């Protein structure tokens, strides 16, 4: 179910390793080159744990990745038994960073921060448009990520002036979204807020398009697997048009972003946030090994904990970890417009204005 996310995360890591090695490797270790030991969790926490055990046996210096929250939770816990540094690339569940694991560091924001930012931005967009949106249907995958997101949305939306008509859960993977689409038609909300992985949201969006089901104001996604995904935009442009998302995205102002994107697209792949996040996480790790001056795991953990790394390609400030969470991380808002993904928030680097209500 998560094969695409793994493939694109691996691509970002490979580009980062290539950049570090071509720039002279780890200079504090005499120009030592970074070598990737790749593991496939097979979209399950158990698979992730098995790969950690194999990597421990192979003597790796650190682990990057996991993507899905359940995989990151299990894999980082397994890595903690060996004091093995673990950098989470995406995994948004805040349980990941509240367990007190000294080996675990999340570079990107968790869903608590993303939800607050998403709702702040939604209120601003809605008010600027004359408050056309008042009623909401929340659609979410029924795992750790989606269920946690739904709880936060249900707790915070009423206090911000929105009525939640219903919260609809679906499994991952799902092969049919007809019942969800029909329920949305019956409720006739102003907004749909979906939090799902790629395949499920694409299926829902296509089903709604085929059945001519359209919310009155639009689709405002939060950490959605498809809404900020060029594959979805290119393959299903009509279903994707004007969908908004609050999610991870690379900083378009940084020259290095264009360089990484060019390298990724040269392989025939789309530009996805998985590439940018894994690229940045591997560069963060390389910087920490450089400052540690050793491959000793304890020293790498200390270097990560004190990191002020700014050589990433995300719209963040310098890295600053508190209890394993990068406090400099922040999401952005995107919207699909005319076959492209545009940034609409924060204003300081937005390259388009929001279309709201969607027309």
C-alpha positions as CSV (number, residue, x, y, z in Angstrom):
1,X,0.0,0.0,0.0
2,X,2.9,2.4,0.7
3,X,5.3,1.2,-2.0
4,X,5.2,4.6,-3.9
5,X,6.1,6.5,-0.7
6,X,9.0,4.1,0.0
7,X,10.3,4.4,-3.6
8,X,10.3,8.2,-3.6
9,X,11.8,8.4,-0.1
10,X,14.6,6.1,-1.2
11,X,15.2,8.4,-4.3
12,X,15.6,11.5,-2.1
13,X,18.0,9.6,0.1
14,X,20.0,8.5,-2.9
15,X,20.3,12.0,-4.3
16,X,21.5,13.3,-0.9
17,X,24.1,10.6,-0.6
18,X,25.3,11.4,-4.1
19,X,25.6,15.1,-3.2
20,X,27.5,14.4,0.0
21,X,29.9,11.9,-1.6
22,X,30.6,14.1,-4.6
23,X,31.4,17.0,-2.2
24,X,34.1,15.0,-0.5
25,X,32.2,12.7,1.8
26,X,32.5,13.1,5.6
27,X,35.6,15.2,5.9
28,X,36.0,14.6,9.6
29,X,36.5,11.0,8.8
30,X,39.0,11.5,6.1
31,X,36.5,11.8,3.3
32,X,34.6,8.6,4.2
33,X,31.7,7.9,1.8
34,X,28.2,7.3,2.9
35,X,26.9,3.9,1.8
36,X,23.2,3.0,1.8
37,X,21.8,-0.2,3.4
38,X,18.3,-0.2,2.0
39,X,15.4,-1.9,3.9
40,X,11.8,-2.5,2.8
41,X,9.3,-2.5,5.6
42,X,6.7,-3.9,3.2
43,X,4.1,-1.4,4.5
44,X,4.0,-3.1,8.0
45,X,5.3,-2.3,11.4
46,X,6.5,-6.0,11.7
47,X,8.5,-5.6,8.5
48,X,10.1,-2.4,9.8
49,X,11.2,-4.1,13.0
50,X,12.7,-7.0,11.0
51,X,14.7,-4.6,8.8
52,X,16.0,-2.8,11.9
53,X,17.2,-6.1,13.3
54,X,19.0,-6.8,10.0
55,X,20.5,-3.3,9.9
56,X,21.7,-3.7,13.4
57,X,23.4,-7.0,12.4
58,X,24.9,-5.2,9.4
59,X,26.5,-2.6,11.7
60,X,24.8,0.6,10.3
61,X,25.6,3.9,11.9
62,X,22.0,5.3,11.8
63,X,18.6,4.7,10.2
64,X,16.5,7.2,8.2
65,X,12.9,6.6,7.1
66,X,9.7,4.6,8.0
67,X,7.2,7.0,6.4
68,X,4.0,5.7,8.1
69,X,3.4,6.4,11.8
70,X,2.9,2.7,12.8
71,X,6.1,1.7,11.1
72,X,8.1,4.6,12.6
73,X,6.8,3.8,16.1
74,X,7.8,0.2,15.9
75,X,11.0,0.6,14.1
76,X,12.4,3.5,16.3
77,X,11.5,1.4,19.4
78,X,13.4,-1.5,18.0
79,X,16.3,0.7,17.2
80,X,16.3,2.2,20.7
81,X,17.3,-1.3,22.1
82,X,20.7,-0.8,20.4
83,X,21.1,3.0,20.9
84,X,20.8,3.2,17.1
85,X,20.1,6.8,15.9
86,X,16.8,6.9,14.1
87,X,15.6,9.9,12.0
88,X,11.9,9.8,11.2
89,X,11.3,11.2,7.7
90,X,7.5,11.7,7.8
91,X,5.6,9.7,10.5
92,X,3.2,12.3,11.9
93,X,1.8,10.6,15.1
94,X,3.0,12.6,18.1
95,X,3.4,9.4,20.0
96,X,6.6,9.0,18.1
97,X,8.3,11.9,20.0
98,X,6.5,11.6,23.4
99,X,8.0,8.3,24.6
100,X,11.3,9.7,25.7
101,X,13.4,7.7,23.3
102,X,16.9,9.3,23.2
103,X,17.7,7.8,19.8
104,X,14.7,9.1,17.9
105,X,14.5,12.4,16.0
106,X,11.6,13.6,13.8
107,X,12.7,16.2,11.3
108,X,9.2,17.1,10.0
109,X,6.2,18.4,12.0
110,X,3.8,16.1,13.7
111,X,0.0,16.2,13.3
112,X,-0.6,18.3,16.3
113,X,1.4,21.2,14.8
114,X,0.1,20.5,11.3
115,X,-3.5,20.5,12.5
116,X,-3.2,23.8,14.3
117,X,-1.5,25.4,11.3
118,X,-4.0,24.0,8.9
119,X,-7.0,25.3,10.9
120,X,-5.3,28.7,11.4
121,X,-4.9,29.0,7.6
122,X,-8.4,27.7,6.9
123,X,-9.9,30.3,9.1
124,X,-7.8,33.0,7.4
125,X,-8.8,31.8,3.9
126,X,-12.4,31.5,4.9
127,X,-12.6,34.9,6.4
128,X,-10.9,36.6,3.5
129,X,-13.6,35.0,1.2
130,X,-16.5,36.2,3.4
131,X,-16.9,32.9,5.4
132,X,-18.6,30.7,2.7
133,X,-17.6,27.5,4.6
134,X,-19.4,26.6,7.8
135,X,-20.1,22.8,7.7
136,X,-17.5,20.1,7.4
137,X,-17.3,16.3,6.8
138,X,-14.1,14.7,8.0
139,X,-12.9,11.7,6.1
140,X,-10.0,9.7,7.4
141,X,-8.2,6.4,7.2
142,X,-8.8,4.3,10.3
143,X,-5.2,3.7,11.3
144,X,-3.0,5.5,13.8
145,X,-2.4,8.5,11.5
146,X,-6.0,9.2,10.3
147,X,-7.8,8.4,13.6
148,X,-5.5,10.7,15.5
149,X,-6.0,13.5,13.0
150,X,-9.8,13.0,13.1
151,X,-9.8,13.4,16.9
152,X,-7.8,16.6,16.7
153,X,-10.1,18.0,14.0
154,X,-13.2,17.2,15.9
155,X,-11.9,18.8,19.0
156,X,-10.7,22.0,17.3
157,X,-13.1,22.7,14.4
158,X,-16.1,23.8,16.5
159,X,-14.1,26.3,18.4
160,X,-13.1,27.9,15.1
161,X,-16.6,28.3,13.8
162,X,-17.1,25.1,11.8
163,X,-19.8,22.4,12.4
164,X,-18.7,18.9,11.9
165,X,-21.6,17.1,10.2
166,X,-20.0,13.7,10.4
167,X,-16.7,11.9,10.6
168,X,-16.3,9.0,8.2
169,X,-13.5,6.4,8.6
170,X,-12.3,4.0,5.9
171,X,-9.7,1.2,5.9
172,X,-6.3,1.2,4.3
173,X,-6.2,-0.2,1.7
174,X,-9.7,0.4,0.3
175,X,-11.0,-0.8,-3.0
176,X,-14.3,1.0,-3.1
177,X,-15.3,4.5,-1.9
178,X,-18.8,4.6,-3.3
179,X,-20.5,4.4,0.1
180,X,-18.3,7.3,1.4
181,X,-19.1,9.4,-1.6
182,X,-22.8,8.7,-1.3
183,X,-22.7,9.7,2.3
184,X,-21.0,13.0,1.4
185,X,-23.7,13.6,-1.2
186,X,-26.4,13.1,1.5
187,X,-24.7,15.4,4.0
188,X,-24.0,18.1,1.4
189,X,-21.2,19.8,3.4
190,X,-19.5,23.1,2.5
191,X,-16.1,21.5,3.0
192,X,-14.6,18.0,3.0
193,X,-11.4,17.5,5.1
194,X,-9.7,14.2,4.2
195,X,-6.7,12.6,5.9
196,X,-5.8,9.5,3.9
197,X,-3.0,7.8,2.1
198,X,-2.5,8.1,-1.6
199,X,-4.6,5.3,-3.1
200,X,-7.6,5.9,-0.9
201,X,-7.9,9.6,-1.6
202,X,-7.4,9.2,-5.3
203,X,-10.1,6.6,-5.3
204,X,-12.4,8.9,-3.4
205,X,-11.7,12.0,-5.5
206,X,-12.3,10.0,-8.7
207,X,-15.5,8.5,-7.4
208,X,-16.8,11.9,-6.4
209,X,-16.0,13.2,-9.9
210,X,-17.7,10.3,-11.6
211,X,-20.8,10.7,-9.5
212,X,-20.8,14.5,-9.8
213,X,-20.5,15.0,-6.0
214,X,-19.0,18.3,-5.2
215,X,-18.8,20.1,-1.8
216,X,-20.2,23.6,-1.9
217,X,-16.9,25.3,-1.2
218,X,-14.2,22.7,-1.8
219,X,-11.8,20.1,-0.5
220,X,-9.3,21.2,2.2
221,X,-7.0,18.3,3.0
222,X,-4.7,17.8,5.9
223,X,-1.6,15.7,5.5
224,X,-3.2,14.0,2.6
225,X,-1.3,11.4,0.6
226,X,-2.4,12.6,-2.8
227,X,-3.5,16.2,-2.6
228,X,0.1,17.5,-2.8
229,X,1.2,14.8,-5.2
230,X,2.2,15.5,-8.8
231,X,1.3,11.9,-9.8
232,X,-2.3,12.5,-8.8
233,X,-2.3,15.9,-10.5
234,X,-0.9,14.6,-13.8
235,X,-2.9,11.4,-14.0
236,X,-6.3,12.7,-12.8
237,X,-6.2,16.5,-13.4
238,X,-10.0,17.0,-13.3
239,X,-10.3,15.2,-10.0
240,X,-7.4,17.1,-8.5
241,X,-8.2,20.6,-9.6
242,X,-8.5,23.2,-6.8
243,X,-7.9,20.7,-4.0
244,X,-6.1,22.4,-1.1
245,X,-3.7,20.6,1.3
246,X,-1.8,21.5,4.4
247,X,1.3,19.2,4.3
248,X,5.0,18.9,3.8
249,X,6.5,20.7,0.8
250,X,10.0,21.8,-0.3
251,X,10.9,25.5,-0.1
252,X,10.9,26.8,-3.7
253,X,13.0,29.8,-2.8
254,X,16.1,27.7,-2.2
255,X,18.3,27.1,-5.2
256,X,19.2,23.6,-3.9
257,X,15.5,22.7,-4.1
258,X,15.5,23.2,-7.9
259,X,18.7,21.1,-8.1
260,X,17.2,18.2,-6.2
261,X,14.0,18.4,-8.2
262,X,15.9,18.3,-11.5
263,X,17.8,15.3,-10.3
264,X,14.6,13.5,-9.3
265,X,12.7,14.3,-12.5
266,X,15.7,13.2,-14.5
267,X,15.0,9.6,-13.3
268,X,11.4,9.8,-14.8
269,X,9.8,10.3,-11.4
270,X,7.3,12.9,-10.2
271,X,8.3,15.6,-7.6
272,X,6.9,14.5,-4.3
273,X,7.5,15.7,-0.7
274,X,9.0,12.3,0.2
275,X,12.0,13.2,-1.9
276,X,12.6,16.5,-0.3
277,X,12.1,15.2,3.3
278,X,14.4,12.2,2.8
279,X,17.0,14.3,1.1
280,X,17.0,16.7,4.0
281,X,17.0,13.9,6.6
282,X,20.1,12.3,5.1
283,X,21.8,15.7,4.8
284,X,21.0,16.3,8.5
285,X,22.5,12.9,9.4
286,X,25.7,13.6,7.3
287,X,26.1,16.9,9.1
288,X,25.7,15.2,12.5
289,X,28.3,12.6,11.7
290,X,30.6,15.3,10.5
291,X,30.2,17.2,13.8
292,X,30.5,14.0,15.8
293,X,33.7,13.2,14.0
294,X,32.9,9.5,14.4
295,X,30.5,6.8,13.5
296,X,30.0,6.0,17.2
297,X,26.2,5.9,17.8
298,X,26.2,7.7,21.1
299,X,28.2,10.6,19.6
300,X,25.9,10.8,16.6
301,X,22.9,10.9,18.9
302,X,24.5,13.8,20.8
303,X,25.3,15.6,17.6
304,X,21.7,15.3,16.4
305,X,20.3,16.5,19.7
306,X,22.4,19.6,19.5
307,X,21.9,20.2,15.8
308,X,21.4,23.6,14.2
309,X,21.5,22.3,10.6
310,X,20.2,24.7,8.0
311,X,21.3,23.0,4.8
312,X,18.0,21.3,4.1
313,X,15.4,22.2,1.4
314,X,12.3,22.5,3.6
315,X,10.6,25.8,4.5
316,X,12.1,25.5,8.0
317,X,14.5,27.5,10.1
318,X,17.7,25.8,11.5
319,X,17.0,22.4,13.1
320,X,16.4,22.5,16.8
321,X,15.3,19.3,18.6
322,X,13.3,19.3,21.8
323,X,12.5,15.8,23.1
324,X,13.3,14.5,19.6
325,X,11.0,16.9,17.7
326,X,12.4,19.5,15.3
327,X,10.9,22.7,16.7
328,X,12.0,24.5,13.5
329,X,9.7,22.4,11.3
330,X,6.4,23.8,9.8
331,X,3.9,22.7,7.2
332,X,2.7,24.8,4.2
333,X,-0.6,25.1,2.3
334,X,-0.7,24.0,-1.4
335,X,-3.5,24.1,-4.0
336,X,-3.8,22.4,-7.3
337,X,-4.3,25.1,-9.9
338,X,-4.3,24.6,-13.7
339,X,-2.4,21.3,-13.5
340,X,0.3,22.6,-11.1
341,X,0.8,22.5,-7.4
342,X,1.0,26.1,-6.0
343,X,2.0,27.3,-2.6
344,X,-0.7,29.6,-1.1
345,X,0.6,29.8,2.6
346,X,2.7,31.1,4.3
347,X,2.5,34.4,2.3
348,X,6.2,35.1,2.5
349,X,6.9,32.5,-0.2
350,X,3.5,31.8,-1.7
351,X,3.5,31.7,-5.5
352,X,-0.3,31.9,-5.9
353,X,-3.5,33.1,-4.3
354,X,-6.0,30.6,-2.9
355,X,-9.0,29.9,-5.1
356,X,-11.8,29.7,-2.5
357,X,-14.6,28.7,-3.0
358,X,-13.3,26.3,-5.6
359,X,-14.9,27.0,-9.0
